[in-house]
């Protein structure tokens, strides 16, 4: 499994709706509301062998209200 952190910027007034939609899809490990440039921070695990870009495209980016994302891939835990 590949651990990713995805920061999500939502259109104004849609952060709760976007968070609800993500929760219903059950693709995340953790989901937080954040301050700063992005509204939500999601931790998720992509199955081994899956194309990360396609996985995010197919499972996240079609949610209405998402304006932009920033994905950080992790490599190992210390």
PDB file of N, CA, C and O in Angstrom:
ATOM      1  N   UNK A   1       0.843  -1.177   0.000  1.00  0.00           N
ATOM      2  CA  UNK A   1       0.000   0.000   0.000  1.00  0.00           C
ATOM      3  C   UNK A   1       0.895   1.249   0.000  1.00  0.00           C
ATOM      4  O   UNK A   1       1.936   1.283   0.656  1.00  0.00           O
ATOM      5  N   UNK A   2       0.473   2.252  -0.736  1.00  0.00           N
ATOM      6  CA  UNK A   2       1.189   3.517  -0.775  1.00  0.00           C
ATOM      7  C   UNK A   2       0.381   4.547   0.004  1.00  0.00           C
ATOM      8  O   UNK A   2      -0.795   4.768  -0.283  1.00  0.00           O
ATOM      9  N   UNK A   3       1.011   5.169   0.981  1.00  0.00           N
ATOM     10  CA  UNK A   3       0.347   6.187   1.790  1.00  0.00           C
ATOM     11  C   UNK A   3       0.476   7.545   1.106  1.00  0.00           C
ATOM     12  O   UNK A   3       1.569   7.959   0.719  1.00  0.00           O
ATOM     13  N   UNK A   4      -0.651   8.225   0.966  1.00  0.00           N
ATOM     14  CA  UNK A   4      -0.688   9.561   0.377  1.00  0.00           C
ATOM     15  C   UNK A   4      -1.379  10.520   1.327  1.00  0.00           C
ATOM     16  O   UNK A   4      -2.261  10.137   2.095  1.00  0.00           O
ATOM     17  N   UNK A   5      -0.958  11.778   1.258  1.00  0.00           N
ATOM     18  CA  UNK A   5      -1.675  12.860   1.911  1.00  0.00           C
ATOM     19  C   UNK A   5      -2.168  13.782   0.804  1.00  0.00           C
ATOM     20  O   UNK A   5      -1.380  14.235  -0.027  1.00  0.00           O
ATOM     21  N   UNK A   6      -3.458  14.057   0.790  1.00  0.00           N
ATOM     22  CA  UNK A   6      -4.041  14.902  -0.242  1.00  0.00           C
ATOM     23  C   UNK A   6      -4.664  16.118   0.425  1.00  0.00           C
ATOM     24  O   UNK A   6      -5.580  15.993   1.238  1.00  0.00           O
ATOM     25  N   UNK A   7      -4.158  17.296   0.073  1.00  0.00           N
ATOM     26  CA  UNK A   7      -4.761  18.541   0.540  1.00  0.00           C
ATOM     27  C   UNK A   7      -5.807  18.949  -0.499  1.00  0.00           C
ATOM     28  O   UNK A   7      -5.562  18.873  -1.703  1.00  0.00           O
ATOM     29  N   UNK A   8      -6.960  19.377  -0.024  1.00  0.00           N
ATOM     30  CA  UNK A   8      -8.084  19.657  -0.912  1.00  0.00           C
ATOM     31  C   UNK A   8      -8.571  21.077  -0.690  1.00  0.00           C
ATOM     32  O   UNK A   8      -8.918  21.463   0.426  1.00  0.00           O
ATOM     33  N   UNK A   9      -8.593  21.854  -1.775  1.00  0.00           N
ATOM     34  CA  UNK A   9      -9.178  23.199  -1.733  1.00  0.00           C
ATOM     35  C   UNK A   9     -10.578  23.093  -2.317  1.00  0.00           C
ATOM     36  O   UNK A   9     -10.770  22.559  -3.410  1.00  0.00           O
ATOM     37  N   UNK A  10     -11.550  23.608  -1.575  1.00  0.00           N
ATOM     38  CA  UNK A  10     -12.947  23.539  -1.987  1.00  0.00           C
ATOM     39  C   UNK A  10     -13.447  24.915  -2.417  1.00  0.00           C
ATOM     40  O   UNK A  10     -12.936  25.943  -1.974  1.00  0.00           O
ATOM     41  N   UNK A  11     -14.449  24.914  -3.282  1.00  0.00           N
ATOM     42  CA  UNK A  11     -15.113  26.181  -3.589  1.00  0.00           C
ATOM     43  C   UNK A  11     -15.693  26.721  -2.291  1.00  0.00           C
ATOM     44  O   UNK A  11     -16.111  25.946  -1.430  1.00  0.00           O
ATOM     45  N   UNK A  12     -15.723  28.044  -2.141  1.00  0.00           N
ATOM     46  CA  UNK A  12     -16.256  28.628  -0.908  1.00  0.00           C
ATOM     47  C   UNK A  12     -17.633  28.064  -0.557  1.00  0.00           C
ATOM     48  O   UNK A  12     -18.534  27.997  -1.393  1.00  0.00           O
ATOM     49  N   UNK A  13     -17.764  27.667   0.695  1.00  0.00           N
ATOM     50  CA  UNK A  13     -19.033  27.173   1.208  1.00  0.00           C
ATOM     51  C   UNK A  13     -19.313  25.705   0.944  1.00  0.00           C
ATOM     52  O   UNK A  13     -20.404  25.229   1.261  1.00  0.00           O
ATOM     53  N   UNK A  14     -18.358  24.964   0.369  1.00  0.00           N
ATOM     54  CA  UNK A  14     -18.625  23.562   0.035  1.00  0.00           C
ATOM     55  C   UNK A  14     -17.791  22.552   0.824  1.00  0.00           C
ATOM     56  O   UNK A  14     -17.910  21.351   0.582  1.00  0.00           O
ATOM     57  N   UNK A  15     -16.967  22.991   1.741  1.00  0.00           N
ATOM     58  CA  UNK A  15     -16.050  22.077   2.443  1.00  0.00           C
ATOM     59  C   UNK A  15     -16.799  20.957   3.171  1.00  0.00           C
ATOM     60  O   UNK A  15     -16.370  19.804   3.127  1.00  0.00           O
ATOM     61  N   UNK A  16     -17.906  21.277   3.836  1.00  0.00           N
ATOM     62  CA  UNK A  16     -18.650  20.237   4.554  1.00  0.00           C
ATOM     63  C   UNK A  16     -19.293  19.248   3.589  1.00  0.00           C
ATOM     64  O   UNK A  16     -19.325  18.047   3.860  1.00  0.00           O
ATOM     65  N   UNK A  17     -19.796  19.735   2.486  1.00  0.00           N
ATOM     66  CA  UNK A  17     -20.405  18.863   1.481  1.00  0.00           C
ATOM     67  C   UNK A  17     -19.358  17.945   0.858  1.00  0.00           C
ATOM     68  O   UNK A  17     -19.610  16.757   0.652  1.00  0.00           O
ATOM     69  N   UNK A  18     -18.189  18.496   0.561  1.00  0.00           N
ATOM     70  CA  UNK A  18     -17.092  17.698   0.003  1.00  0.00           C
ATOM     71  C   UNK A  18     -16.651  16.650   1.017  1.00  0.00           C
ATOM     72  O   UNK A  18     -16.460  15.490   0.652  1.00  0.00           O
ATOM     73  N   UNK A  19     -16.486  17.026   2.269  1.00  0.00           N
ATOM     74  CA  UNK A  19     -16.080  16.088   3.317  1.00  0.00           C
ATOM     75  C   UNK A  19     -17.102  14.961   3.461  1.00  0.00           C
ATOM     76  O   UNK A  19     -16.724  13.801   3.625  1.00  0.00           O
ATOM     77  N   UNK A  20     -18.380  15.288   3.403  1.00  0.00           N
ATOM     78  CA  UNK A  20     -19.434  14.263   3.481  1.00  0.00           C
ATOM     79  C   UNK A  20     -19.336  13.294   2.306  1.00  0.00           C
ATOM     80  O   UNK A  20     -19.465  12.082   2.484  1.00  0.00           O
ATOM     81  N   UNK A  21     -19.108  13.827   1.102  1.00  0.00           N
ATOM     82  CA  UNK A  21     -19.004  12.980  -0.084  1.00  0.00           C
ATOM     83  C   UNK A  21     -17.792  12.048   0.005  1.00  0.00           C
ATOM     84  O   UNK A  21     -17.878  10.881  -0.378  1.00  0.00           O
ATOM     85  N   UNK A  22     -16.674  12.556   0.505  1.00  0.00           N
ATOM     86  CA  UNK A  22     -15.485  11.721   0.680  1.00  0.00           C
ATOM     87  C   UNK A  22     -15.765  10.620   1.693  1.00  0.00           C
ATOM     88  O   UNK A  22     -15.407   9.462   1.477  1.00  0.00           O
ATOM     89  N   UNK A  23     -16.407  10.983   2.798  1.00  0.00           N
ATOM     90  CA  UNK A  23     -16.716  10.002   3.842  1.00  0.00           C
ATOM     91  C   UNK A  23     -17.587   8.869   3.313  1.00  0.00           C
ATOM     92  O   UNK A  23     -17.381   7.708   3.666  1.00  0.00           O
ATOM     93  N   UNK A  24     -18.550   9.201   2.475  1.00  0.00           N
ATOM     94  CA  UNK A  24     -19.441   8.182   1.915  1.00  0.00           C
ATOM     95  C   UNK A  24     -18.709   7.212   0.998  1.00  0.00           C
ATOM     96  O   UNK A  24     -19.121   6.059   0.871  1.00  0.00           O
ATOM     97  N   UNK A  25     -17.639   7.652   0.363  1.00  0.00           N
ATOM     98  CA  UNK A  25     -16.873   6.787  -0.544  1.00  0.00           C
ATOM     99  C   UNK A  25     -15.934   5.841   0.197  1.00  0.00           C
ATOM    100  O   UNK A  25     -15.478   4.847  -0.368  1.00  0.00           O
ATOM    101  N   UNK A  26     -15.645   6.145   1.455  1.00  0.00           N
ATOM    102  CA  UNK A  26     -14.800   5.307   2.305  1.00  0.00           C
ATOM    103  C   UNK A  26     -13.448   4.986   1.659  1.00  0.00           C
ATOM    104  O   UNK A  26     -12.983   3.847   1.708  1.00  0.00           O
ATOM    105  N   UNK A  27     -12.825   6.002   1.055  1.00  0.00           N
ATOM    106  CA  UNK A  27     -11.505   5.807   0.445  1.00  0.00           C
ATOM    107  C   UNK A  27     -10.381   6.306   1.338  1.00  0.00           C
ATOM    108  O   UNK A  27      -9.209   6.075   1.041  1.00  0.00           O
ATOM    109  N   UNK A  28     -10.718   6.982   2.421  1.00  0.00           N
ATOM    110  CA  UNK A  28      -9.706   7.633   3.251  1.00  0.00           C
ATOM    111  C   UNK A  28      -9.437   6.846   4.527  1.00  0.00           C
ATOM    112  O   UNK A  28     -10.260   6.054   4.988  1.00  0.00           O
ATOM    113  N   UNK A  29      -8.261   7.094   5.072  1.00  0.00           N
ATOM    114  CA  UNK A  29      -7.909   6.578   6.387  1.00  0.00           C
ATOM    115  C   UNK A  29      -8.263   7.619   7.451  1.00  0.00           C
ATOM    116  O   UNK A  29      -8.807   7.298   8.507  1.00  0.00           O
ATOM    117  N   UNK A  30      -7.935   8.883   7.136  1.00  0.00           N
ATOM    118  CA  UNK A  30      -8.235  10.008   8.025  1.00  0.00           C
ATOM    119  C   UNK A  30      -8.607  11.214   7.174  1.00  0.00           C
ATOM    120  O   UNK A  30      -8.124  11.360   6.051  1.00  0.00           O
ATOM    121  N   UNK A  31      -9.463  12.077   7.709  1.00  0.00           N
ATOM    122  CA  UNK A  31      -9.888  13.279   7.002  1.00  0.00           C
ATOM    123  C   UNK A  31     -10.042  14.401   8.018  1.00  0.00           C
ATOM    124  O   UNK A  31     -10.747  14.258   9.017  1.00  0.00           O
ATOM    125  N   UNK A  32      -9.377  15.515   7.752  1.00  0.00           N
ATOM    126  CA  UNK A  32      -9.368  16.648   8.679  1.00  0.00           C
ATOM    127  C   UNK A  32      -9.756  17.937   7.976  1.00  0.00           C
ATOM    128  O   UNK A  32      -9.493  18.108   6.786  1.00  0.00           O
ATOM    129  N   UNK A  33     -10.373  18.831   8.707  1.00  0.00           N
ATOM    130  CA  UNK A  33     -10.560  20.212   8.285  1.00  0.00           C
ATOM    131  C   UNK A  33      -9.295  20.959   8.685  1.00  0.00           C
ATOM    132  O   UNK A  33      -8.785  20.764   9.788  1.00  0.00           O
ATOM    133  N   UNK A  34      -8.782  21.814   7.798  1.00  0.00           N
ATOM    134  CA  UNK A  34      -7.530  22.518   8.084  1.00  0.00           C
ATOM    135  C   UNK A  34      -7.670  24.009   7.805  1.00  0.00           C
ATOM    136  O   UNK A  34      -8.603  24.450   7.134  1.00  0.00           O
ATOM    137  N   UNK A  35      -6.731  24.763   8.330  1.00  0.00           N
ATOM    138  CA  UNK A  35      -6.657  26.191   8.021  1.00  0.00           C
ATOM    139  C   UNK A  35      -5.567  26.388   6.981  1.00  0.00           C
ATOM    140  O   UNK A  35      -4.745  25.500   6.754  1.00  0.00           O
ATOM    141  N   UNK A  36      -5.565  27.547   6.356  1.00  0.00           N
ATOM    142  CA  UNK A  36      -4.527  27.835   5.372  1.00  0.00           C
ATOM    143  C   UNK A  36      -5.061  27.804   3.956  1.00  0.00           C
ATOM    144  O   UNK A  36      -6.235  28.083   3.716  1.00  0.00           O
ATOM    145  N   UNK A  37      -4.189  27.460   3.015  1.00  0.00           N
ATOM    146  CA  UNK A  37      -4.544  27.482   1.596  1.00  0.00           C
ATOM    147  C   UNK A  37      -5.513  26.379   1.193  1.00  0.00           C
ATOM    148  O   UNK A  37      -6.213  26.510   0.189  1.00  0.00           O
ATOM    149  N   UNK A  38      -5.564  25.303   1.957  1.00  0.00           N
ATOM    150  CA  UNK A  38      -6.435  24.167   1.643  1.00  0.00           C
ATOM    151  C   UNK A  38      -7.424  23.972   2.783  1.00  0.00           C
ATOM    152  O   UNK A  38      -7.144  24.320   3.931  1.00  0.00           O
ATOM    153  N   UNK A  39      -8.580  23.415   2.456  1.00  0.00           N
ATOM    154  CA  UNK A  39      -9.665  23.265   3.424  1.00  0.00           C
ATOM    155  C   UNK A  39      -9.680  21.919   4.131  1.00  0.00           C
ATOM    156  O   UNK A  39     -10.087  21.825   5.289  1.00  0.00           O
ATOM    157  N   UNK A  40      -9.235  20.873   3.434  1.00  0.00           N
ATOM    158  CA  UNK A  40      -9.273  19.521   3.975  1.00  0.00           C
ATOM    159  C   UNK A  40      -7.921  18.841   3.775  1.00  0.00           C
ATOM    160  O   UNK A  40      -7.192  19.143   2.831  1.00  0.00           O
ATOM    161  N   UNK A  41      -7.605  17.929   4.672  1.00  0.00           N
ATOM    162  CA  UNK A  41      -6.412  17.098   4.551  1.00  0.00           C
ATOM    163  C   UNK A  41      -6.861  15.649   4.696  1.00  0.00           C
ATOM    164  O   UNK A  41      -7.457  15.265   5.702  1.00  0.00           O
ATOM    165  N   UNK A  42      -6.563  14.855   3.675  1.00  0.00           N
ATOM    166  CA  UNK A  42      -6.986  13.460   3.664  1.00  0.00           C
ATOM    167  C   UNK A  42      -5.760  12.558   3.609  1.00  0.00           C
ATOM    168  O   UNK A  42      -4.839  12.785   2.824  1.00  0.00           O
ATOM    169  N   UNK A  43      -5.765  11.543   4.445  1.00  0.00           N
ATOM    170  CA  UNK A  43      -4.740  10.502   4.394  1.00  0.00           C
ATOM    171  C   UNK A  43      -5.410   9.273   3.801  1.00  0.00           C
ATOM    172  O   UNK A  43      -6.484   8.866   4.246  1.00  0.00           O
ATOM    173  N   UNK A  44      -4.775   8.686   2.799  1.00  0.00           N
ATOM    174  CA  UNK A  44      -5.342   7.486   2.213  1.00  0.00           C
ATOM    175  C   UNK A  44      -4.241   6.540   1.786  1.00  0.00           C
ATOM    176  O   UNK A  44      -3.082   6.928   1.641  1.00  0.00           O
ATOM    177  N   UNK A  45      -4.624   5.300   1.591  1.00  0.00           N
ATOM    178  CA  UNK A  45      -3.700   4.264   1.142  1.00  0.00           C
ATOM    179  C   UNK A  45      -4.173   3.745  -0.210  1.00  0.00           C
ATOM    180  O   UNK A  45      -5.314   3.307  -0.356  1.00  0.00           O
ATOM    181  N   UNK A  46      -3.287   3.801  -1.186  1.00  0.00           N
ATOM    182  CA  UNK A  46      -3.588   3.302  -2.523  1.00  0.00           C
ATOM    183  C   UNK A  46      -3.045   1.876  -2.612  1.00  0.00           C
ATOM    184  O   UNK A  46      -1.893   1.627  -2.257  1.00  0.00           O
ATOM    185  N   UNK A  47      -3.868   0.945  -3.085  1.00  0.00           N
ATOM    186  CA  UNK A  47      -3.403  -0.444  -3.187  1.00  0.00           C
ATOM    187  C   UNK A  47      -2.143  -0.563  -4.062  1.00  0.00           C
ATOM    188  O   UNK A  47      -1.971   0.172  -5.034  1.00  0.00           O
ATOM    189  N   UNK A  48      -1.284  -1.496  -3.695  1.00  0.00           N
ATOM    190  CA  UNK A  48      -0.045  -1.753  -4.435  1.00  0.00           C
ATOM    191  C   UNK A  48      -0.358  -2.061  -5.891  1.00  0.00           C
ATOM    192  O   UNK A  48      -1.264  -2.835  -6.197  1.00  0.00           O
ATOM    193  N   UNK A  49       0.402  -1.446  -6.779  1.00  0.00           N
ATOM    194  CA  UNK A  49       0.217  -1.694  -8.197  1.00  0.00           C
ATOM    195  C   UNK A  49      -0.775  -0.769  -8.880  1.00  0.00           C
ATOM    196  O   UNK A  49      -0.831  -0.729 -10.109  1.00  0.00           O
ATOM    197  N   UNK A  50      -1.557  -0.025  -8.110  1.00  0.00           N
ATOM    198  CA  UNK A  50      -2.519   0.928  -8.682  1.00  0.00           C
ATOM    199  C   UNK A  50      -1.787   2.170  -9.168  1.00  0.00           C
ATOM    200  O   UNK A  50      -0.817   2.603  -8.546  1.00  0.00           O
ATOM    201  N   UNK A  51      -2.236   2.736 -10.256  1.00  0.00           N
ATOM    202  CA  UNK A  51      -1.723   4.012 -10.741  1.00  0.00           C
ATOM    203  C   UNK A  51      -2.291   5.110  -9.843  1.00  0.00           C
ATOM    204  O   UNK A  51      -3.507   5.293  -9.777  1.00  0.00           O
ATOM    205  N   UNK A  52      -1.418   5.838  -9.155  1.00  0.00           N
ATOM    206  CA  UNK A  52      -1.859   6.823  -8.166  1.00  0.00           C
ATOM    207  C   UNK A  52      -2.702   7.925  -8.797  1.00  0.00           C
ATOM    208  O   UNK A  52      -3.754   8.284  -8.266  1.00  0.00           O
ATOM    209  N   UNK A  53      -2.250   8.461  -9.920  1.00  0.00           N
ATOM    210  CA  UNK A  53      -3.004   9.519 -10.582  1.00  0.00           C
ATOM    211  C   UNK A  53      -4.389   9.069 -11.000  1.00  0.00           C
ATOM    212  O   UNK A  53      -5.369   9.786 -10.798  1.00  0.00           O
ATOM    213  N   UNK A  54      -4.470   7.894 -11.577  1.00  0.00           N
ATOM    214  CA  UNK A  54      -5.768   7.361 -11.999  1.00  0.00           C
ATOM    215  C   UNK A  54      -6.665   7.092 -10.787  1.00  0.00           C
ATOM    216  O   UNK A  54      -7.864   7.366 -10.828  1.00  0.00           O
ATOM    217  N   UNK A  55      -6.082   6.555  -9.709  1.00  0.00           N
ATOM    218  CA  UNK A  55      -6.854   6.265  -8.493  1.00  0.00           C
ATOM    219  C   UNK A  55      -7.490   7.545  -7.941  1.00  0.00           C
ATOM    220  O   UNK A  55      -8.668   7.560  -7.585  1.00  0.00           O
ATOM    221  N   UNK A  56      -6.696   8.616  -7.875  1.00  0.00           N
ATOM    222  CA  UNK A  56      -7.223   9.889  -7.363  1.00  0.00           C
ATOM    223  C   UNK A  56      -8.258  10.458  -8.329  1.00  0.00           C
ATOM    224  O   UNK A  56      -9.304  10.947  -7.903  1.00  0.00           O
ATOM    225  N   UNK A  57      -7.972  10.395  -9.614  1.00  0.00           N
ATOM    226  CA  UNK A  57      -8.929  10.866 -10.621  1.00  0.00           C
ATOM    227  C   UNK A  57     -10.264  10.135 -10.495  1.00  0.00           C
ATOM    228  O   UNK A  57     -11.321  10.764 -10.454  1.00  0.00           O
ATOM    229  N   UNK A  58     -10.209   8.824 -10.435  1.00  0.00           N
ATOM    230  CA  UNK A  58     -11.416   8.009 -10.447  1.00  0.00           C
ATOM    231  C   UNK A  58     -12.186   8.026  -9.135  1.00  0.00           C
ATOM    232  O   UNK A  58     -13.402   7.833  -9.135  1.00  0.00           O
ATOM    233  N   UNK A  59     -11.502   8.254  -8.014  1.00  0.00           N
ATOM    234  CA  UNK A  59     -12.158   8.130  -6.714  1.00  0.00           C
ATOM    235  C   UNK A  59     -12.377   9.431  -5.955  1.00  0.00           C
ATOM    236  O   UNK A  59     -13.100   9.454  -4.959  1.00  0.00           O
ATOM    237  N   UNK A  60     -11.758  10.518  -6.417  1.00  0.00           N
ATOM    238  CA  UNK A  60     -11.839  11.768  -5.653  1.00  0.00           C
ATOM    239  C   UNK A  60     -12.239  12.975  -6.494  1.00  0.00           C
ATOM    240  O   UNK A  60     -13.128  13.734  -6.108  1.00  0.00           O
ATOM    241  N   UNK A  61     -11.602  13.151  -7.617  1.00  0.00           N
ATOM    242  CA  UNK A  61     -11.702  14.431  -8.330  1.00  0.00           C
ATOM    243  C   UNK A  61     -13.028  14.685  -9.023  1.00  0.00           C
ATOM    244  O   UNK A  61     -13.242  15.776  -9.552  1.00  0.00           O
ATOM    245  N   UNK A  62     -13.923  13.709  -9.034  1.00  0.00           N
ATOM    246  CA  UNK A  62     -15.241  13.952  -9.610  1.00  0.00           C
ATOM    247  C   UNK A  62     -16.245  14.465  -8.580  1.00  0.00           C
ATOM    248  O   UNK A  62     -17.421  14.638  -8.898  1.00  0.00           O
ATOM    249  N   UNK A  63     -15.794  14.707  -7.358  1.00  0.00           N
ATOM    250  CA  UNK A  63     -16.679  15.248  -6.315  1.00  0.00           C
ATOM    251  C   UNK A  63     -16.890  16.736  -6.562  1.00  0.00           C
ATOM    252  O   UNK A  63     -15.932  17.504  -6.659  1.00  0.00           O
ATOM    253  N   UNK A  64     -18.148  17.129  -6.661  1.00  0.00           N
ATOM    254  CA  UNK A  64     -18.487  18.530  -6.891  1.00  0.00           C
ATOM    255  C   UNK A  64     -18.039  19.380  -5.706  1.00  0.00           C
ATOM    256  O   UNK A  64     -18.281  19.025  -4.552  1.00  0.00           O
ATOM    257  N   UNK A  65     -17.401  20.475  -5.989  1.00  0.00           N
ATOM    258  CA  UNK A  65     -16.940  21.392  -4.950  1.00  0.00           C
ATOM    259  C   UNK A  65     -15.438  21.396  -4.790  1.00  0.00           C
ATOM    260  O   UNK A  65     -14.884  22.327  -4.206  1.00  0.00           O
ATOM    261  N   UNK A  66     -14.759  20.368  -5.299  1.00  0.00           N
ATOM    262  CA  UNK A  66     -13.300  20.342  -5.233  1.00  0.00           C
ATOM    263  C   UNK A  66     -12.750  21.261  -6.312  1.00  0.00           C
ATOM    264  O   UNK A  66     -13.040  21.112  -7.499  1.00  0.00           O
ATOM    265  N   UNK A  67     -11.953  22.207  -5.862  1.00  0.00           N
ATOM    266  CA  UNK A  67     -11.374  23.193  -6.765  1.00  0.00           C
ATOM    267  C   UNK A  67      -9.948  22.828  -7.175  1.00  0.00           C
ATOM    268  O   UNK A  67      -9.545  23.030  -8.320  1.00  0.00           O
ATOM    269  N   UNK A  68      -9.189  22.283  -6.212  1.00  0.00           N
ATOM    270  CA  UNK A  68      -7.775  21.970  -6.460  1.00  0.00           C
ATOM    271  C   UNK A  68      -7.305  20.984  -5.401  1.00  0.00           C
ATOM    272  O   UNK A  68      -7.815  20.970  -4.281  1.00  0.00           O
ATOM    273  N   UNK A  69      -6.319  20.153  -5.768  1.00  0.00           N
ATOM    274  CA  UNK A  69      -5.712  19.246  -4.793  1.00  0.00           C
ATOM    275  C   UNK A  69      -4.194  19.335  -4.871  1.00  0.00           C
ATOM    276  O   UNK A  69      -3.627  19.760  -5.877  1.00  0.00           O
ATOM    277  N   UNK A  70      -3.564  18.929  -3.801  1.00  0.00           N
ATOM    278  CA  UNK A  70      -2.101  18.853  -3.734  1.00  0.00           C
ATOM    279  C   UNK A  70      -1.770  17.533  -3.042  1.00  0.00           C
ATOM    280  O   UNK A  70      -2.098  17.345  -1.871  1.00  0.00           O
ATOM    281  N   UNK A  71      -1.124  16.627  -3.758  1.00  0.00           N
ATOM    282  CA  UNK A  71      -0.872  15.283  -3.253  1.00  0.00           C
ATOM    283  C   UNK A  71       0.593  15.110  -2.884  1.00  0.00           C
ATOM    284  O   UNK A  71       1.485  15.481  -3.645  1.00  0.00           O
ATOM    285  N   UNK A  72       0.829  14.542  -1.706  1.00  0.00           N
ATOM    286  CA  UNK A  72       2.172  14.209  -1.249  1.00  0.00           C
ATOM    287  C   UNK A  72       2.248  12.706  -1.073  1.00  0.00           C
ATOM    288  O   UNK A  72       1.485  12.124  -0.301  1.00  0.00           O
ATOM    289  N   UNK A  73       3.166  12.079  -1.787  1.00  0.00           N
ATOM    290  CA  UNK A  73       3.365  10.640  -1.679  1.00  0.00           C
ATOM    291  C   UNK A  73       4.429  10.366  -0.628  1.00  0.00           C
ATOM    292  O   UNK A  73       5.443  11.061  -0.566  1.00  0.00           O
ATOM    293  N   UNK A  74       4.196   9.359   0.193  1.00  0.00           N
ATOM    294  CA  UNK A  74       5.189   8.975   1.199  1.00  0.00           C
ATOM    295  C   UNK A  74       5.942   7.736   0.716  1.00  0.00           C
ATOM    296  O   UNK A  74       5.457   6.994  -0.138  1.00  0.00           O
ATOM    297  N   UNK A  75       7.127   7.528   1.272  1.00  0.00           N
ATOM    298  CA  UNK A  75       7.944   6.414   0.833  1.00  0.00           C
ATOM    299  C   UNK A  75       8.257   5.417   1.944  1.00  0.00           C
ATOM    300  O   UNK A  75       8.266   4.212   1.695  1.00  0.00           O
ATOM    301  N   UNK A  76       8.514   5.888   3.160  1.00  0.00           N
ATOM    302  CA  UNK A  76       8.738   4.965   4.269  1.00  0.00           C
ATOM    303  C   UNK A  76       8.564   5.698   5.595  1.00  0.00           C
ATOM    304  O   UNK A  76       8.736   6.914   5.676  1.00  0.00           O
ATOM    305  N   UNK A  77       8.225   4.949   6.616  1.00  0.00           N
ATOM    306  CA  UNK A  77       8.043   5.531   7.948  1.00  0.00           C
ATOM    307  C   UNK A  77       9.332   5.363   8.759  1.00  0.00           C
ATOM    308  O   UNK A  77      10.042   4.368   8.616  1.00  0.00           O
ATOM    309  N   UNK A  78       9.618   6.339   9.602  1.00  0.00           N
ATOM    310  CA  UNK A  78      10.801   6.272  10.464  1.00  0.00           C
ATOM    311  C   UNK A  78      10.388   6.045  11.892  1.00  0.00           C
ATOM    312  O   UNK A  78      11.240   5.959  12.775  1.00  0.00           O
TER     313      UNK A  78
END
